[in-house]
Amino acid sequence: MGRSIPSVTYRVENKRRDWELFRKALPPHEQEAFEELLTVIRNRRTAIDAAEEPDIAVAMLLAIVTHLQGALHVRTRPATQQKRLDHGTQ
């Protein structure tokens, strides 16, 4: 019989363990930020799996970048909308 394909959860947790020394080398406040990013990854396992990316780190980083871009978009959206209203455009 052939080997089964490891689940995305298994692959993500393996990579997380690979990154543990990196996390420990960060200052405490950045360790906390890194843990928050790992939570983002855990919450987006379905999207990571759908990416069908052979290198799980690429899909994990894509999930982080997408989350950060979404957060940035939300923070800047009101200012952009206000400028449009001030100029009479929509």
Beta strands, then each sheet from edge to edge (+ up, - down):
end
